[in-house]
Amino acid sequence: KAGVTQTPRYLIKTRGQQVTLSCSPISGHRSVSWYQQTPGQGLQFLFEYFSETQRNKGNFPGRFSGRQFSNSRSEMNVSTLELGDSALYLCASSSPGSGSPLHFGNGTRLTVT
Amino acid sequence: DQQVKQNSPSLSVQEGRISILNCDYTNSMFDYFLWYKKYPAEGPTFLISISSIKDKNEDGRFTVFLNKSAKHLSLHIVPSQPGDSAVYFCAASEDNAGNNRKLIWGLGTSLGVNP
């Protein structure tokens, strides 16, 4: 079974631009979660999508948004990029059912200059 | 303010010995805890979890202990192997059924196992 796939692996953008990151979950997984990882803050929850609906949301500004498609693939968008948005963005999928762990992709490294 | 704290940024142990990684939390609503391992340039990989209704969970070389009164959990790896060298993250959520995908994470402990 293929794992969680995130594209692109690396991205360099300038302040004020917007960016879209993509995540393909493990086949059969309907829940997709997004996390931001920075050295000082660690992993922080952005949002979770399940069956094309946002089911949970973290404490990030509205510049961070996401969506999920009918095939469970998900995209995350960040508008009006700021230097502080430079981070590793991780996507994780999980199967339905209690206790199902998150399966992470290898992340997209975003650098904002 | 960090609700999940891993106070040791790094730990070094000899191959074959026990590795003990510690995690403290402040939110008494947390009732499901997980440990993940992360190698460089890869995403975190799930290791083991524990619900607050238990105080111990074991899976092969890995055992997690939970002390609710102290708001403390620990991961024991016995025996430690060089391949265990990685960053270990403790995470928690407010859902003892494990359905909540909103996890609160510690900053990680880098474990080095020396041959």
Interface residues (C-beta under 8 A of the other chain):
Chain A: V4 S31 S33 G42 L43 Q44 F45 E48 R55 N56 G58 L90 A92 S94 S98 G99 S100 P101 L102 H103 F104 G105 N106 G107
Chain B: Q2 L34 A41 E42 G43 P44 T45 F46 S49 F89 A91 A97 G98 N99 N100 R101 K102 L103 I104 W105 G106 L107 G108
